[in-house]
Amino acid sequence: AAIKKASKDFWEFGMKLLAWKRQNPGKTGSDYSSTLMNLGESEERKLTDEEVLMDAIGVIGAGSDTTAAHLAFAIQTLTKKTEIQERAYEEIQAFRKSECNGGPLPEVLTDEHFKK
């Protein structure tokens, strides 16, 4: 029941957002849904709000799988490469003690992951 309600809420929010974007075309920018809304050779074949929302949902789902796979490989890298694991630990500890908002660790993990 909770998943059904969340799906309904997401759909309703998406439809309201797309309606607002259609009413305010100069304020929407060039994000993914705005680009989809403007596709088509004529007004007769522009994507409907339902089509735009369904495509956006598909992209979100695809991104989730990609992110999950990348995180799994990052964890695998950390378990196999103790020097990277130690560096990650040190950087996390340094980050927790400082007020900075980032560091090079994500790049190290990504570089190691894509070496394969």
DRENTORKOL-3810 file (N, C-alpha, C; in nm, 4 decimals):
REM DRENTORKOL-3810
@n.u->0.0820; n.v->-0.1193; n.w->0.0000; ca.u->0.0000; ca.v->0.0000; ca.w->0.0000; c.u->0.0864; c.v->0.1256; c.w->0.0000
@n.u->0.1983; n.v->0.1213; n.w->0.0724; ca.u->0.2857; ca.v->0.2383; ca.w->0.0798; c.u->0.3510; c.v->0.2667; c.w->-0.0554
@n.u->0.3910; n.v->0.1610; n.w->-0.1256; ca.u->0.4531; ca.v->0.1801; ca.w->-0.2572; c.u->0.3517; c.v->0.2356; c.w->-0.3563
@n.u->0.2297; n.v->0.1869; n.w->-0.3484; ca.u->0.1253; ca.v->0.2356; ca.w->-0.4376; c.u->0.0985; c.v->0.3841; c.w->-0.4134
@n.u->0.0936; n.v->0.4247; n.w->-0.2859; ca.u->0.0711; ca.v->0.5658; ca.w->-0.2516; c.u->0.1879; c.v->0.6519; c.w->-0.2985
@n.u->0.3107; n.v->0.6033; n.w->-0.2768; ca.u->0.4281; ca.v->0.6785; ca.w->-0.3203; c.u->0.4295; c.v->0.6950; c.w->-0.4720
@n.u->0.3928; n.v->0.5893; n.w->-0.5445; ca.u->0.3869; ca.v->0.5974; ca.w->-0.6906; c.u->0.2835; c.v->0.6996; c.w->-0.7351
@n.u->0.1690; n.v->0.6972; n.w->-0.6699; ca.u->0.0623; ca.v->0.7922; ca.w->-0.7028; c.u->0.1068; c.v->0.9348; c.w->-0.6726
@n.u->0.1688; n.v->0.9548; n.w->-0.5565; ca.u->0.2165; ca.v->1.0883; ca.w->-0.5184; c.u->0.3219; c.v->1.1382; c.w->-0.6166
@n.u->0.4137; n.v->1.0493; n.w->-0.6563; ca.u->0.5177; ca.v->1.0867; ca.w->-0.7516; c.u->0.4563; c.v->1.1267; c.w->-0.8851
@n.u->0.3602; n.v->1.0478; n.w->-0.9308; ca.u->0.2943; ca.v->1.0764; ca.w->-1.0586; c.u->0.2230; c.v->1.2121; c.w->-1.0524
@n.u->0.1492; n.v->1.2356; n.w->-0.9446; ca.u->0.0759; ca.v->1.3613; ca.w->-0.9313; c.u->0.1716; c.v->1.4802; c.w->-0.9255
@n.u->0.2804; n.v->1.4668; n.w->-0.8515; ca.u->0.3798; ca.v->1.5739; ca.w->-0.8452; c.u->0.4384; c.v->1.6003; c.w->-0.9840
@n.u->0.4759; n.v->1.4929; n.w->-1.0549; ca.u->0.5327; ca.v->1.5079; ca.w->-1.1885; c.u->0.4375; c.v->1.5768; c.w->-1.2842
@n.u->0.3114; n.v->1.5399; n.w->-1.2791; ca.u->0.2129; ca.v->1.6016; ca.w->-1.3689; c.u->0.1937; c.v->1.7499; c.w->-1.3355
@n.u->0.1919; n.v->1.7834; n.w->-1.2071; ca.u->0.1800; ca.v->1.9250; ca.w->-1.1677; c.u->0.3026; c.v->2.0039; c.w->-1.2136
@n.u->0.4190; n.v->1.9453; n.w->-1.1981; ca.u->0.5422; ca.v->2.0116; ca.w->-1.2410; c.u->0.5422; c.v->2.0356; c.w->-1.3915
@n.u->0.5037; n.v->1.9352; n.w->-1.4688; ca.u->0.5001; ca.v->1.9505; ca.w->-1.6143; c.u->0.3958; c.v->2.0536; c.w->-1.6568
@n.u->0.2815; n.v->2.0561; n.w->-1.5881; ca.u->0.1795; ca.v->2.1573; ca.w->-1.6188; c.u->0.2356; c.v->2.2969; c.w->-1.5926
@n.u->0.3058; n.v->2.3125; n.w->-1.4817; ca.u->0.3655; ca.v->2.4434; ca.w->-1.4509; c.u->0.4679; c.v->2.4805; c.w->-1.5576
@n.u->0.5480; n.v->2.3847; n.w->-1.6006; ca.u->0.6483; ca.v->2.4121; ca.w->-1.7033; c.u->0.5842; c.v->2.4535; c.w->-1.8345
@n.u->0.4727; n.v->2.3931; n.w->-1.8696; ca.u->0.4042; ca.v->2.4311; ca.w->-1.9942; c.u->0.3476; c.v->2.5727; c.w->-1.9833
@n.u->0.3050; n.v->2.6118; n.w->-1.8643; ca.u->0.2495; ca.v->2.7461; ca.w->-1.8435; c.u->0.3582; c.v->2.8520; c.w->-1.8302
@n.u->0.4804; n.v->2.8121; n.w->-1.7971; ca.u->0.5906; ca.v->2.9056; ca.w->-1.7742; c.u->0.7136; c.v->2.8652; c.w->-1.8547
@n.u->0.7035; n.v->2.8631; n.w->-1.9868; ca.u->0.8135; ca.v->2.8099; ca.w->-2.0679; c.u->0.9443; c.v->2.8877; c.w->-2.0544
@n.u->0.9410; n.v->3.0149; n.w->-2.0245; ca.u->1.0643; ca.v->3.0930; ca.w->-2.0132; c.u->1.1371; c.v->3.0712; c.w->-1.8822
@n.u->1.0731; n.v->3.0064; n.w->-1.7871; ca.u->1.1321; ca.v->2.9891; ca.w->-1.6546; c.u->1.1851; c.v->2.8487; c.w->-1.6285
@n.u->1.1768; n.v->2.7617; n.w->-1.7272; ca.u->1.2077; ca.v->2.6211; ca.w->-1.7010; c.u->1.3519; c.v->2.5816; c.w->-1.7258
@n.u->1.4282; n.v->2.6578; n.w->-1.7970; ca.u->1.5666; ca.v->2.6211; ca.w->-1.8222; c.u->1.5795; c.v->2.5137; c.w->-1.9283
@n.u->1.6883; n.v->2.4379; n.w->-1.9208; ca.u->1.7139; ca.v->2.3362; ca.w->-2.0223; c.u->1.7339; c.v->2.1991; c.w->-1.9577
@n.u->1.6547; n.v->2.1679; n.w->-1.8589; ca.u->1.6661; ca.v->2.0383; ca.w->-1.7939; c.u->1.6065; c.v->1.9289; c.w->-1.8822
@n.u->1.6187; n.v->1.8057; n.w->-1.8361; ca.u->1.5783; ca.v->1.6896; ca.w->-1.9151; c.u->1.4312; c.v->1.6936; c.w->-1.9546
@n.u->1.3435; n.v->1.7173; n.w->-1.8576; ca.u->1.2008; ca.v->1.7152; ca.w->-1.8898; c.u->1.1621; c.v->1.8293; c.w->-1.9831
@n.u->1.2242; n.v->1.9458; n.w->-1.9667; ca.u->1.1950; ca.v->2.0575; ca.w->-2.0576; c.u->1.2378; c.v->2.0248; c.w->-2.1998
@n.u->1.3515; n.v->1.9582; n.w->-2.2130; ca.u->1.3985; ca.v->1.9182; ca.w->-2.3450; c.u->1.3004; c.v->1.8205; c.w->-2.4088
@n.u->1.2551; n.v->1.7218; n.w->-2.3308; ca.u->1.1578; ca.v->1.6263; ca.w->-2.3834; c.u->1.0282; c.v->1.6949; c.w->-2.4243
@n.u->0.9857; n.v->1.7917; n.w->-2.3454; ca.u->0.8602; ca.v->1.8611; ca.w->-2.3745; c.u->0.8659; c.v->1.9362; c.w->-2.5072
@n.u->0.9873; n.v->1.9754; n.w->-2.5468; ca.u->1.0018; ca.v->2.0546; ca.w->-2.6692; c.u->1.0409; c.v->1.9717; c.w->-2.7912
@n.u->1.0505; n.v->1.8415; n.w->-2.7753; ca.u->1.0819; ca.v->1.7554; ca.w->-2.8891; c.u->0.9621; c.v->1.7465; c.w->-2.9835
@n.u->0.9886; n.v->1.7134; n.w->-3.1045; ca.u->0.8808; ca.v->1.6945; ca.w->-3.2012; c.u->0.8886; c.v->1.7977; c.w->-3.3110
@n.u->0.8464; n.v->1.7575; n.w->-3.4272; ca.u->0.8552; ca.v->1.8458; ca.w->-3.5428; c.u->0.7415; c.v->1.9466; c.w->-3.5473
@n.u->0.6304; n.v->1.9146; n.w->-3.4855; ca.u->0.5172; ca.v->2.0057; ca.w->-3.4880; c.u->0.4399; c.v->1.9954; c.w->-3.3578
@n.u->0.3496; n.v->2.0873; n.w->-3.3358; ca.u->0.2657; ca.v->2.0830; ca.w->-3.2167; c.u->0.1803; c.v->1.9571; c.w->-3.2135
@n.u->0.1504; n.v->1.9035; n.w->-3.3303; ca.u->0.0660; ca.v->1.7838; ca.w->-3.3379; c.u->0.1351; c.v->1.6608; c.w->-3.2809
@n.u->0.2702; n.v->1.6586; n.w->-3.2837; ca.u->0.3387; ca.v->1.5389; ca.w->-3.2356; c.u->0.4358; c.v->1.5667; c.w->-3.1217
@n.u->0.4144; n.v->1.6705; n.w->-3.0487; ca.u->0.4949; ca.v->1.6916; ca.w->-2.9281; c.u->0.4584; c.v->1.5837; c.w->-2.8284
@n.u->0.5529; n.v->1.5459; n.w->-2.7437; ca.u->0.5249; ca.v->1.4445; ca.w->-2.6430; c.u->0.4207; c.v->1.4958; c.w->-2.5437
@n.u->0.3334; n.v->1.4076; n.w->-2.5036; ca.u->0.2351; ca.v->1.4445; ca.w->-2.4013; c.u->0.3046; c.v->1.4467; c.w->-2.2652
@n.u->0.2408; n.v->1.5065; n.w->-2.1664; ca.u->0.2972; ca.v->1.5075; ca.w->-2.0322; c.u->0.3155; c.v->1.3659; c.w->-1.9799
@n.u->0.2227; n.v->1.2781; n.w->-2.0125; ca.u->0.2340; ca.v->1.1389; ca.w->-1.9685; c.u->0.3580; c.v->1.0731; c.w->-2.0286
@n.u->0.3837; n.v->1.0986; n.w->-2.1582; ca.u->0.5014; ca.v->1.0410; ca.w->-2.2235; c.u->0.6305; c.v->1.0962; c.w->-2.1636
@n.u->0.6319; n.v->1.2268; n.w->-2.1364; ca.u->0.7506; ca.v->1.2888; ca.w->-2.0762; c.u->0.7767; c.v->1.2283; c.w->-1.9391
@n.u->0.6726; n.v->1.2163; n.w->-1.8590; ca.u->0.6878; ca.v->1.1631; ca.w->-1.7240; c.u->0.7317; c.v->1.0165; c.w->-1.7263
@n.u->0.6750; n.v->0.9368; n.w->-1.8150; ca.u->0.7150; ca.v->0.7966; ca.w->-1.8245; c.u->0.8623; c.v->0.7840; c.w->-1.8659
@n.u->0.9062; n.v->0.8682; n.w->-1.9585; ca.u->1.0456; ca.v->0.8647; ca.w->-1.9996; c.u->1.1363; c.v->0.9059; c.w->-1.8839
@n.u->1.0980; n.v->1.0091; n.w->-1.8108; ca.u->1.1771; ca.v->1.0545; ca.w->-1.6957; c.u->1.1867; c.v->0.9448; c.w->-1.5900
@n.u->1.0787; n.v->0.8742; n.w->-1.5667; ca.u->1.0792; ca.v->0.7637; ca.w->-1.4702; c.u->1.1767; c.v->0.6557; c.w->-1.5174
@n.u->1.1782; n.v->0.6283; n.w->-1.6466; ca.u->1.2722; ca.v->0.5300; ca.w->-1.7007; c.u->1.4167; c.v->0.5715; c.w->-1.6806
@n.u->1.4458; n.v->0.6992; n.w->-1.6988; ca.u->1.5820; ca.v->0.7495; ca.w->-1.6801; c.u->1.6223; c.v->0.7403; c.w->-1.5329
@n.u->1.5302; n.v->0.7721; n.w->-1.4439; ca.u->1.5597; ca.v->0.7619; ca.w->-1.3007; c.u->1.5912; c.v->0.6168; c.w->-1.2650
@n.u->1.5103; n.v->0.5249; n.w->-1.3143; ca.u->1.5355; ca.v->0.3828; ca.w->-1.2880; c.u->1.6688; c.v->0.3370; c.w->-1.3430
@n.u->1.7007; n.v->0.3784; n.w->-1.4634; ca.u->1.8284; ca.v->0.3402; ca.w->-1.5243; c.u->1.9450; c.v->0.3990; c.w->-1.4460
@n.u->1.9304; n.v->0.5212; n.w->-1.4006; ca.u->2.0361; ca.v->0.5849; ca.w->-1.3213; c.u->2.0571; c.v->0.5150; c.w->-1.1889
@n.u->1.9493; n.v->0.4658; n.w->-1.1312; ca.u->1.9605; ca.v->0.3948; ca.w->-1.0034; c.u->2.0424; c.v->0.2682; c.w->-1.0194
@n.u->2.0180; n.v->0.1943; n.w->-1.1272; ca.u->2.0948; ca.v->0.0719; ca.w->-1.1520; c.u->2.2420; c.v->0.1033; c.w->-1.1736
@n.u->2.2698; n.v->0.2071; n.w->-1.2496; ca.u->2.4074; ca.v->0.2454; ca.w->-1.2777; c.u->2.4781; c.v->0.2868; c.w->-1.1491
@n.u->2.4110; n.v->0.3657; n.w->-1.0682; ca.u->2.4690; ca.v->0.4108; ca.w->-0.9415; c.u->2.4950; c.v->0.2927; c.w->-0.8498
@n.u->2.3999; n.v->0.2021; n.w->-0.8400; ca.u->2.4170; ca.v->0.0847; ca.w->-0.7546; c.u->2.5354; c.v->0.0002; c.w->-0.8013
@n.u->2.5488; n.v->-0.0178; n.w->-0.9306; ca.u->2.6602; ca.v->-0.0963; ca.w->-0.9839; c.u->2.7933; c.v->-0.0280; c.w->-0.9536
@n.u->2.7989; n.v->0.1030; n.w->-0.9724; ca.u->2.9230; ca.v->0.1760; ca.w->-0.9449; c.u->2.9598; c.v->0.1663; c.w->-0.7970
@n.u->2.8621; n.v->0.1803; n.w->-0.7084; ca.u->2.8904; ca.v->0.1684; ca.w->-0.5653; c.u->2.9391; c.v->0.0284; c.w->-0.5292
@n.u->2.8817; n.v->-0.0727; n.w->-0.5907; ca.u->2.9250; ca.v->-0.2096; ca.w->-0.5641; c.u->3.0708; c.v->-0.2288; c.w->-0.6064
@n.u->3.1089; n.v->-0.1774; n.w->-0.7228; ca.u->3.2467; ca.v->-0.1894; ca.w->-0.7677; c.u->3.3406; c.v->-0.1046; c.w->-0.6809
@n.u->3.2931; n.v->0.0107; n.w->-0.6342; ca.u->3.3752; ca.v->0.0937; ca.w->-0.5452; c.u->3.4035; c.v->0.0191; c.w->-0.4149
@n.u->3.3021; n.v->-0.0453; n.w->-0.3613; ca.u->3.3206; ca.v->-0.1236; ca.w->-0.2388; c.u->3.4150; c.v->-0.2399; c.w->-0.2647
@n.u->3.3996; n.v->-0.3043; n.w->-0.3784; ca.u->3.4900; ca.v->-0.4140; ca.w->-0.4146; c.u->3.6341; c.v->-0.3641; c.w->-0.4237
@n.u->3.6534; n.v->-0.2475; n.w->-0.4834; ca.u->3.7865; ca.v->-0.1888; ca.w->-0.4942; c.u->3.8441; c.v->-0.1628; c.w->-0.3559
@n.u->3.7618; n.v->-0.1097; n.w->-0.2673; ca.u->3.8093; ca.v->-0.0825; ca.w->-0.1316; c.u->3.8492; c.v->-0.2095; c.w->-0.0579
@n.u->3.7781; n.v->-0.3181; n.w->-0.0827; ca.u->3.8117; ca.v->-0.4425; ca.w->-0.0135; c.u->3.9368; c.v->-0.5087; c.w->-0.0705
@n.u->3.9639; n.v->-0.4896; n.w->-0.1988; ca.u->4.0791; ca.v->-0.5545; ca.w->-0.2611; c.u->4.2072; c.v->-0.4712; c.w->-0.2550
@n.u->4.1928; n.v->-0.3411; n.w->-0.2494; ca.u->4.3095; ca.v->-0.2523; ca.w->-0.2523; c.u->4.3231; c.v->-0.1833; c.w->-0.1165
@n.u->4.4016; n.v->-0.2448; n.w->-0.0292; ca.u->4.4114; ca.v->-0.1927; ca.w->0.1077; c.u->4.4718; c.v->-0.0525; c.w->0.1126
@n.u->4.5597; n.v->-0.0197; n.w->0.0173; ca.u->4.6190; ca.v->0.1148; ca.w->0.0188; c.u->4.5127; c.v->0.2217; c.w->-0.0090
@n.u->4.4180; n.v->0.1917; n.w->-0.0976; ca.u->4.3089; ca.v->0.2857; ca.w->-0.1245; c.u->4.2140; c.v->0.2897; c.w->-0.0052
@n.u->4.1903; n.v->0.1730; n.w->0.0561; ca.u->4.1043; ca.v->0.1668; ca.w->0.1747; c.u->4.1632; c.v->0.2529; c.w->0.2872
@n.u->4.2941; n.v->0.2415; n.w->0.3081; ca.u->4.3592; ca.v->0.3213; ca.w->0.4128; c.u->4.3515; c.v->0.4699; c.w->0.3809
@n.u->4.3759; n.v->0.5036; n.w->0.2562; ca.u->4.3675; ca.v->0.6451; ca.w->0.2166; c.u->4.2251; c.v->0.6978; c.w->0.2336
@n.u->4.1276; n.v->0.6159; n.w->0.1959; ca.u->3.9878; ca.v->0.6562; ca.w->0.2133; c.u->3.9573; c.v->0.6822; c.w->0.3600
@n.u->4.0026; n.v->0.5920; n.w->0.4450; ca.u->3.9794; ca.v->0.6080; ca.w->0.5885; c.u->4.0428; c.v->0.7374; c.w->0.6387
@n.u->4.1673; n.v->0.7618; n.w->0.5990; ca.u->4.2370; ca.v->0.8831; ca.w->0.6415; c.u->4.1648; c.v->1.0084; c.w->0.5928
@n.u->4.1214; n.v->1.0079; n.w->0.4675; ca.u->4.0529; ca.v->1.1250; ca.w->0.4140; c.u->3.9182; c.v->1.1470; c.w->0.4816
@n.u->3.8474; n.v->1.0394; n.w->0.5106; ca.u->3.7183; ca.v->1.0523; ca.w->0.5795; c.u->3.7400; c.v->1.1095; c.w->0.7187
@n.u->3.8431; n.v->1.0612; n.w->0.7882; ca.u->3.8719; ca.v->1.1131; ca.w->0.9218; c.u->3.9099; c.v->1.2608; c.w->0.9154
@n.u->3.9922; n.v->1.2976; n.w->0.8174; ca.u->4.0316; ca.v->1.4375; ca.w->0.8015; c.u->3.9101; c.v->1.5242; c.w->0.7674
@n.u->3.8241; n.v->1.4708; n.w->0.6823; ca.u->3.7037; ca.v->1.5454; ca.w->0.6447; c.u->3.6153; c.v->1.5690; c.w->0.7666
@n.u->3.5975; n.v->1.4662; n.w->0.8467; ca.u->3.5120; ca.v->1.4770; ca.w->0.9652; c.u->3.5657; c.v->1.5805; c.w->1.0628
@n.u->3.6964; n.v->1.6013; n.w->1.0647; ca.u->3.7576; ca.v->1.6968; ca.w->1.1575; c.u->3.7631; c.v->1.8378; c.w->1.1003
@n.u->3.7440; n.v->1.8524; n.w->0.9716; ca.u->3.7562; ca.v->1.9836; ca.w->0.9076; c.u->3.6194; c.v->2.0383; c.w->0.8710
@n.u->3.6217; n.v->2.1556; n.w->0.8124; ca.u->3.4972; ca.v->2.2166; ca.w->0.7670; c.u->3.4879; c.v->2.2169; c.w->0.6154
@n.u->3.5788; n.v->2.1467; n.w->0.5497; ca.u->3.5748; ca.v->2.1444; ca.w->0.4031; c.u->3.4597; c.v->2.0562; c.w->0.3556
@n.u->3.4152; n.v->2.0795; n.w->0.2341; ca.u->3.3009; ca.v->2.0052; ca.w->0.1796; c.u->3.3393; c.v->1.9189; c.w->0.0616
@n.u->3.4388; n.v->1.8409; n.w->0.0739; ca.u->3.4731; ca.v->1.7527; ca.w->-0.0376; c.u->3.6183; c.v->1.7154; c.w->-0.0351
@n.u->3.6592; n.v->1.6423; n.w->-0.1327; ca.u->3.7971; ca.v->1.5987; ca.w->-0.1425; c.u->3.8152; c.v->1.5128; c.w->-0.2645
@n.u->3.9366; n.v->1.4708; n.w->-0.2888; ca.u->3.9654; ca.v->1.3951; ca.w->-0.4106; c.u->3.9291; c.v->1.2477; c.w->-0.4051
@n.u->3.8834; n.v->1.1966; n.w->-0.2926; ca.u->3.8559; ca.v->1.0536; ca.w->-0.2814; c.u->3.7613; c.v->1.0004; c.w->-0.3887
@n.u->3.6507; n.v->1.0665; n.w->-0.4200; ca.u->3.5631; ca.v->1.0110; ca.w->-0.5256; c.u->3.6357; c.v->0.9911; c.w->-0.6578
@n.u->3.7260; n.v->1.0830; n.w->-0.6912; ca.u->3.8004; ca.v->1.0680; ca.w->-0.8153; c.u->3.8927; c.v->0.9465; c.w->-0.8099
@n.u->3.9550; n.v->0.9216; n.w->-0.6947; ca.u->4.0435; ca.v->0.8062; ca.w->-0.6802; c.u->3.9652; c.v->0.6773; c.w->-0.7008
@n.u->3.8496; n.v->0.6674; n.w->-0.6375; ca.u->3.7673; ca.v->0.5470; ca.w->-0.6522; c.u->3.7198; c.v->0.5304; c.w->-0.7959
@n.u->3.6761; n.v->0.6399; n.w->-0.8563; ca.u->3.6271; ca.v->0.6322; ca.w->-0.9940; c.u->3.7393; c.v->0.5935; c.w->-1.0891
@n.u->3.8575; n.v->0.6540; n.w->-1.0720; ca.u->3.9704; ca.v->0.6199; ca.w->-1.1581; c.u->4.0063; c.v->0.4728; c.w->-1.1451
@n.u->4.0113; n.v->0.4225; n.w->-1.0233; ca.u->4.0463; ca.v->0.2824; ca.w->-1.0009; c.u->3.9417; c.v->0.1906; c.w->-1.0625
@n.u->3.8158; n.v->0.2280; n.w->-1.0459; ca.u->3.7054; ca.v->0.1466; ca.w->-1.0992; c.u->3.7142; c.v->0.1360; c.w->-1.2512
@n.u->3.7415; n.v->0.2470; n.w->-1.3196; ca.u->3.7381; ca.v->0.2463; ca.w->-1.4654; c.u->3.8690; c.v->0.2003; c.w->-1.5295
@n.u->3.9685; n.v->0.1608; n.w->-1.4492; ca.u->4.0910; ca.v->0.1031; ca.w->-1.5050; c.u->4.0645; c.v->-0.0312; c.w->-1.5697
@n.u->3.9610; n.v->-0.1004; n.w->-1.5242; ca.u->3.9316; ca.v->-0.2352; ca.w->-1.5723; c.u->3.8795; c.v->-0.2370; c.w->-1.7129
END
